[in-house]
Amino acid sequence: MSAEQTAVPTADRPSSTPDVVLVGGGVMSATLAALLGLVQPDWTVVLLESGPAVGRESSDPWNNAGTGHAALCELNYSPAGPDGRVDPAKAVGINEQFQVSRQFWSTLVRAGLTDSPRDFITSVPHISFVTGEKGQRYMRARHEALSAQPLFSDLELTTDPDELAGWVPLVQAGRDRSQPVAATRSLSGTDVNFGALTSLLVGAAQRRGVHVATGTRVQGLQRTPGGRWRVVVSDTATGHRSALSARFVFVGAGGGALPLLQSTGIREIRGFGGFPVSGQFLRTRRPDLVAQHQAKVYGQAEVGAPPMSVPHLDLRSVGGEQSLLFGPYAGFSPKFLKAGSVLDLPRSIKANNLSSMLGVARSEMALTKYLVQQVLQTRGQRLEALRTFYPEARAEDWDLITAGQRVQVIKKDQRGRGVLQFGTELVTGADGTIAGLLGASPGASTAVSAMLTLLERCFPDRIDGWRPVITEAIPSYGRRLSDDTSLAERVRAETARTLQLTA
């Protein structure tokens, strides 16, 4: 018998010819499984995860910020232009996508996803914080631009140190009262445990008949003459190889998506590369400190720092326990996954993306310098960074934890030059039989929008038929909440009530 066999269906093994194969057990695959269960429940679906359980890589709560990215506090989504004005467009777009996620989650909760949405989402104020007179001018301009938008109508602004101390006592404790400060606050912010959400979504998918195979690594994807995809897999415990034949494949494997998409040979992945960035956080579980910082507070990134490195002091709720995280402290590792290989980066370099990779190496010297500085930081230097947010921080109260890997997208621009792209990129094959997601932040928070875009691109002949059921689950589907104040207010109120959140 050959080392690679055709998978044989049994009670414990998926169909060898499923309609859909989902590669990776994170929130993206879990979300797509949920959407497919809504629009095409008769399709056979198989989810393959290389780890021992789903949601352990980028979706794990200790491997991501868990902010519920809605651009309420993340300043990199609302940069000021040369004239000091803030364009709200990107922030509004991110918030629109998060509202889509909230609507879909609400529908699933009403359908029995969980008895308590607090299992995966809780209300936490989102605060942006800056210092100095220049920071105050920027924050006023940001507040003026965003508060006029329906989705940011609750955004508050303060430049009063005493009022800020009431919002977040740790931030003002021990701070020079003559230092100019400015902050905005939204009480409609959230903390999302995407690992818990992923487990809930996958559990619901399994109850619908989706087969979930953990400990199963996808080795390659090959197009067959009949137009299907041959998905070659191996058992991580035994090394045994087998293969599935699927009509459609989604590669939602986080940092592992790039090499798998490269193995397909599709034209659309040519020129793409990946730049891995690792991260660390300082964490405290001291109840008295946590009680004084019931918020997520984001600042401004250093010059040359990637957007994912925006410093923030966050309240996190994981497994019923609250803690504070500060960071991220960026680093470099050639691994594309936290559980990946040091050969991931060199193996991803191909003839068709070499020029892109070299172009970024030449153009991103500021980023390279920043990463070197971060890698060489001492514990004392990390503590000093924390003290810009919490002046009275003591080293003995905080421990250092390693977060997840993020692989930033490298692609060619219109001039054929390699550029580093911060965000996510949905890559779809020309015939719509394969798709994959590359990139990082805002990532998980916009998973529902990303997967809806996938359905539209890959199944154009079916999307009109699916539209009514999607709209029932996501009332704003196909519309912009920012253009309809009454719809925005209704959707926010309804999802807040269902998810037990502050509106």
C-alpha positions in Angstrom: 0.0 0.0 0.0 1.4 3.5 -0.9 2.3 6.0 1.8 -0.5 8.2 0.6 -3.9 6.7 0.4 -7.4 7.9 -0.5 -9.3 8.7 2.6 -12.1 6.2 3.3 -15.2 7.6 4.9 -16.1 6.1 8.3 -18.0 7.3 11.3 -14.9 8.8 12.5 -13.6 10.1 9.2 -15.0 12.7 6.8 -16.3 12.1 3.4 -13.5 11.7 0.9 -15.3 14.0 -1.5 -16.7 16.9 0.5 -18.2 20.0 -1.1 -16.0 22.2 1.0 -12.7 21.9 2.9 -11.8 24.5 5.4 -8.1 24.6 6.2 -7.3 25.9 9.7 -9.3 25.9 12.8 -9.4 29.6 13.6 -12.2 32.2 13.7 -12.1 32.7 9.9 -12.8 29.0 9.0 -15.3 28.8 11.9 -17.1 31.9 10.6 -17.3 30.6 7.1 -18.6 27.2 8.4 -21.4 29.2 10.2 -22.3 31.2 7.1 -22.4 28.0 4.9 -24.6 26.4 7.5 -27.0 29.3 7.0 -27.0 29.6 3.2 -26.2 26.0 2.0 -26.9 23.6 4.9 -27.0 20.6 2.5 -23.3 20.9 1.6 -20.8 18.5 3.2 -18.0 20.5 5.0 -14.7 19.3 6.5 -12.6 21.5 8.8 -8.9 20.5 9.1 -6.7 21.8 12.0 -3.1 20.8 12.5 -3.1 21.6 16.3 -4.7 19.5 19.0 -7.7 21.9 19.3 -9.3 24.7 17.3 -8.6 28.4 18.1 -5.2 27.9 19.5 -3.1 30.1 17.2 -4.1 33.7 16.2 -7.6 33.3 17.6 -6.3 32.3 21.1 -7.1 35.1 23.6 -3.5 35.4 24.7 -2.3 35.6 21.1 -4.3 38.7 20.1 -5.5 42.0 21.5 -9.1 40.9 21.6 -10.2 44.5 21.2 -13.1 43.9 19.0 -11.6 46.2 16.5 -14.2 48.9 15.8 -11.7 51.9 15.4 -13.2 53.4 18.6 -9.7 53.7 20.2 -7.2 52.5 17.6 -5.6 55.7 16.4 -3.9 54.2 13.3 -7.3 54.0 11.7 -7.8 57.7 11.9 -4.5 59.4 11.0 -4.2 63.2 10.6 -3.3 64.7 7.2 -0.7 67.4 6.6 -3.3 70.0 7.4 -4.1 68.4 10.7 -7.5 67.2 9.7 -8.6 63.6 10.3 -10.3 61.6 7.6 -12.9 59.4 9.3 -13.4 57.0 6.3 -11.1 54.2 7.3 -12.3 54.2 10.9 -15.9 54.2 9.8 -15.2 51.3 7.4 -13.7 49.2 10.2 -16.6 50.0 12.5 -19.1 49.0 9.8 -17.4 45.6 9.5 -17.5 45.1 13.2 -21.2 45.9 13.3 -21.7 43.2 10.7 -19.9 40.7 13.0 -22.1 41.8 16.0 -25.3 41.3 13.9 -24.3 37.8 12.9 -23.2 36.8 16.4 -26.5 38.1 17.7 -28.4 35.9 15.3 -26.3 32.9 16.3 -26.9 33.6 20.0 -30.6 33.8 19.5 -30.4 30.4 17.6 -28.7 28.8 20.6 -24.9 29.3 20.1 -24.5 29.9 23.8 -26.7 30.6 26.8 -24.5 33.5 27.8 -22.8 35.7 25.2 -20.5 36.7 28.0 -18.7 33.5 27.2 -17.0 35.4 24.3 -17.9 39.1 24.4 -18.2 41.7 27.2 -18.5 45.5 27.4 -15.3 47.4 28.0 -14.8 51.1 27.4 -12.5 51.9 24.6 -10.2 54.9 25.2 -7.6 56.7 23.1 -4.9 58.5 25.0 -2.2 61.0 24.0 0.0 63.6 25.7 1.4 67.0 24.8 -0.1 70.0 23.1 0.3 68.4 19.6 -1.5 65.3 20.9 -4.3 67.5 22.2 -4.7 69.2 18.8 -4.9 65.8 17.1 -7.4 64.4 19.5 -9.7 67.3 19.1 -9.5 67.0 15.3 -10.2 63.2 15.6 -13.1 63.7 17.9 -14.6 66.4 15.6 -14.3 64.1 12.6 -15.6 60.9 14.2 -18.3 62.1 16.6 -20.3 63.5 13.6 -20.6 59.9 12.3 -23.6 57.8 13.4 -21.4 54.9 14.5 -19.3 57.1 16.7 -22.0 59.3 18.2 -21.2 58.3 21.8 -17.5 59.3 21.5 -16.5 61.6 24.4 -13.5 63.9 24.5 -11.6 65.2 27.6 -8.4 67.2 28.1 -9.1 67.5 31.9 -6.6 65.4 33.9 -9.2 65.0 36.7 -11.9 63.7 34.4 -9.3 61.3 32.8 -8.4 60.1 36.3 -12.1 59.2 36.8 -12.1 57.2 33.5 -8.8 55.3 34.1 -7.2 55.9 37.5 -4.0 54.0 36.7 -3.2 56.3 33.7 -3.2 59.4 35.8 -1.8 58.1 39.1 1.6 59.6 39.6 1.5 61.6 36.4 2.8 65.2 36.3 -0.5 67.2 36.5 1.0 69.9 34.3 1.5 67.5 31.4 -1.1 68.1 28.7 -3.3 65.1 28.2 -6.2 64.3 25.9 -8.4 61.2 25.5 -11.6 60.0 23.9 -13.9 57.4 25.3 -16.6 55.1 23.9 -18.7 53.1 26.3 -19.8 50.8 23.5 -16.4 49.1 23.2 -15.9 45.4 23.8 -13.5 42.7 24.7 -13.8 39.6 22.6 -12.4 36.2 23.4 -12.0 34.9 19.8 -10.7 31.6 21.0 -13.9 31.0 22.9 -16.0 32.3 20.0 -14.1 29.9 17.7 -14.8 26.9 19.9 -18.5 27.8 20.1 -18.8 28.2 16.3 -17.0 25.0 15.6 -19.1 23.2 18.2 -22.3 24.4 16.5 -20.9 23.4 13.1 -20.2 19.9 14.4 -23.7 19.5 15.7 -24.9 20.4 12.1 -22.7 17.6 10.7 -19.5 19.4 9.8 -16.6 17.0 10.3 -13.7 18.5 12.3 -10.3 16.8 12.2 -7.7 18.1 14.6 -4.1 16.9 14.5 -4.4 16.9 10.7 -1.9 19.0 8.8 -2.6 19.9 5.1 0.6 19.2 3.2 -0.5 20.6 -0.2 -3.3 21.5 -2.5 -3.3 20.3 -6.1 -5.8 21.0 -8.9 -7.1 17.8 -10.6 -8.2 17.4 -14.2 -11.8 17.2 -13.2 -11.7 20.7 -11.6 -11.7 19.6 -8.0 -8.9 20.2 -5.4 -6.9 17.3 -4.0 -6.1 18.1 -0.4 -3.2 16.1 0.8 -3.1 15.7 4.6 -1.0 14.0 7.2 -1.8 12.8 10.7 0.5 14.9 13.0 0.8 12.0 15.5 1.5 9.1 13.1 2.6 10.8 9.9 0.0 8.8 7.9 -1.0 10.5 4.7 -4.3 10.6 2.9 -6.2 12.8 0.5 -9.6 14.4 0.1 -11.1 15.7 -3.1 -13.1 19.0 -2.6 -15.1 21.2 -4.9 -14.1 24.3 -2.9 -11.2 25.0 -0.5 -10.8 27.9 1.9 -7.3 28.4 3.4 -7.9 30.2 6.7 -4.6 29.0 8.3 -3.3 32.4 9.6 0.4 32.7 8.9 0.3 29.2 7.3 -2.0 30.4 4.5 0.7 31.8 2.3 2.7 28.6 1.7 -0.4 26.6 1.2 -1.8 29.1 -1.4 1.7 29.0 -3.1 1.4 25.3 -3.4 -1.8 25.6 -5.5 0.0 27.4 -8.3 -2.9 29.8 -8.9 -1.9 33.0 -10.7 -3.5 35.2 -8.1 -0.9 34.4 -5.4 2.0 35.3 -7.6 4.1 38.2 -6.2 2.7 37.8 -2.7 5.1 37.4 0.2 4.9 37.5 4.0 6.8 39.4 6.7 6.5 37.7 10.1 6.4 39.9 13.3 6.2 38.3 16.7 5.0 40.1 19.9 5.2 40.0 23.6 3.0 41.6 26.4 3.5 42.5 30.0 0.6 41.0 32.0 -0.6 41.6 35.6 -3.4 39.7 37.4 -3.3 41.8 40.6 -6.9 42.4 41.5 -6.3 45.9 42.9 -4.6 47.1 39.7 -7.2 45.5 37.4 -10.0 47.2 39.4 -8.4 50.6 38.6 -8.3 50.0 34.9 -11.6 48.8 33.6 -10.9 49.9 30.0 -8.8 49.4 26.9 -6.5 52.3 26.4 -4.7 52.8 23.0 -1.9 55.3 22.3 0.1 56.2 19.2 2.7 54.0 17.5 6.3 55.0 17.4 7.7 56.3 14.1 8.5 53.3 11.9 6.5 50.9 14.0 3.9 48.7 12.2 0.2 49.5 13.1 -0.1 46.2 15.0 2.5 47.6 17.4 0.3 50.5 18.6 0.9 50.5 22.4 -2.2 49.7 24.5 -3.0 48.9 28.1 -5.9 46.5 28.0 -8.4 44.9 30.3 -8.8 41.3 29.2 -11.3 38.8 30.4 -10.3 35.2 29.8 -11.9 32.2 31.4 -13.8 34.3 33.9 -10.6 36.0 35.1 -9.6 39.6 34.4 -6.1 40.8 33.8 -4.3 43.7 32.2 -2.0 43.4 29.2 0.5 46.1 28.0 2.3 46.0 24.7 2.9 44.7 22.2 6.7 44.6 22.2 7.5 43.6 18.7 10.1 41.1 17.7 11.2 39.0 14.8 10.9 35.3 14.2 11.0 33.5 10.8 8.1 31.4 11.9 4.7 32.0 10.2 2.9 30.5 13.1 3.6 30.4 16.8 3.9 26.6 16.5 5.6 26.9 13.1 9.0 26.2 11.7 12.1 28.5 11.5 12.2 27.6 7.8 8.7 29.1 7.1 10.1 32.4 5.9 12.9 31.1 3.6 10.6 28.4 2.2 8.1 31.1 1.2 10.5 32.9 -1.0 9.8 32.0 -4.6 10.9 33.3 -8.0 7.6 35.1 -8.5 7.8 37.0 -5.2 11.6 37.6 -4.8 11.4 41.1 -6.3 8.6 42.0 -3.9 10.5 40.7 -0.9 13.7 42.5 -1.9 11.8 45.7 -2.6 10.3 45.7 0.9 13.8 44.9 2.4 15.1 48.1 0.7 12.1 50.4 1.5 11.3 49.4 5.1 14.5 50.4 6.8 12.6 52.3 9.5 10.7 49.1 10.3 13.9 47.1 10.4 15.5 49.5 12.7 12.4 49.5 15.0 12.3 45.7 15.1 16.1 45.5 16.0 15.5 48.1 18.8 12.5 46.1 20.1 14.4 42.8 20.1 17.3 44.3 22.1 15.0 45.9 24.7 15.8 45.1 28.3 13.1 44.4 30.9 13.8 47.9 32.3 13.2 49.5 28.9 9.9 47.6 28.6 8.9 48.8 32.0 9.6 52.4 31.0 7.3 52.0 28.0 4.6 50.8 30.3 5.1 53.8 32.6 4.1 56.2 29.7 0.6 54.7 30.3 0.9 53.8 34.0 3.6 56.0 35.7 3.6 54.0 39.0 4.1 50.6 37.4 6.4 48.2 39.4 8.4 45.4 37.7 7.4 42.8 40.3 3.7 43.1 39.4 4.1 42.2 35.7 5.2 39.0 33.9 6.2 38.8 30.2 4.1 36.6 27.9 4.6 35.7 24.2 1.8 36.6 21.9 1.0 35.2 18.5 2.8 35.5 15.2 1.5 38.0 12.6 2.5 37.7 9.0 2.1 41.1 7.2 1.3 40.9 3.6 3.9 41.8 1.0 2.6 42.5 -2.5 3.4 44.4 -5.7 2.0 47.8 -6.2 0.8 49.2 -9.6 4.4 50.0 -10.4 5.5 46.4 -9.7 7.4 47.4 -6.6 7.2 45.3 -3.4 5.2 47.0 -0.6 4.4 46.0 2.9 0.6 46.0 3.5 -0.9 46.3 7.0 -4.3 44.7 7.0 -5.9 41.6 5.5 -6.0 40.4 1.9 -8.5 38.0 0.5 -7.0 36.0 -2.4 -9.5 34.1 -4.6 -8.8 31.9 -7.6 -10.1 33.0 -10.9 -12.7 30.2 -11.1 -13.9 30.7 -7.6 -13.0 27.2 -6.4 -10.3 28.3 -3.9 -9.7 31.3 -1.6 -7.4 32.2 1.3 -6.9 35.0 3.7 -3.6 36.7 4.3 -2.5 39.4 6.8 -3.3 40.4 10.3 -5.2 43.3 12.0 -8.1 44.0 12.1 -8.5 40.4 11.2 -10.8 38.5 13.6 -13.1 41.4 14.3 -14.0 41.7 10.7 -14.3 37.9 10.0 -17.9 38.0 9.0 -17.4 40.8 6.5 -14.4 39.0 5.0 -16.2 35.7 4.6 -19.3 37.4 3.1 -16.9 39.0 0.5 -15.6 35.5 -0.1 -19.1 34.2 -0.8 -19.8 37.1 -3.2 -16.5 36.5 -5.1 -16.5 32.7 -5.2 -20.2 32.0 -5.7 -21.5 34.9 -7.9 -24.1 32.6 -9.4 -25.6 31.7 -5.9 -25.2 35.0 -3.9 -28.6 36.5 -5.1 -30.4 33.4 -4.0 -28.6 33.5 -0.6 -29.2 37.2 -0.1 -32.6 37.0 1.7 -31.3 34.6 4.3 -28.1 36.6 4.8 -30.2 39.8 5.2 -32.4 38.1 7.8 -29.3 37.3 9.8 -27.5 40.5 9.1 -30.1 43.3 8.6 -27.5 45.9 7.3 -26.1 43.5 4.6 -25.6 45.4 1.4 -26.1 48.8 3.2 -23.9 51.2 5.1 -25.0 52.0 8.6 -23.1 55.2 8.4 -25.5 56.4 5.7 -28.6 55.5 7.7 -28.7 56.9 11.3 -32.0 55.2 12.2 -30.8 51.8 11.0 -27.5 52.3 12.8 -29.3 53.1 16.1 -31.7 50.2 15.7 -28.9 47.6 14.9 -26.6 48.8 17.6 -29.4 48.7 20.2 -30.7 45.2 19.1 -27.2 43.6 19.0 -26.3 45.2 22.4 -29.5 43.8 23.9 -28.9 40.3 22.5 -25.1 40.2 23.3 -25.8 41.9 26.8 -23.6 44.9 25.9 -23.6 48.6 26.5 -25.2 50.0 23.4 
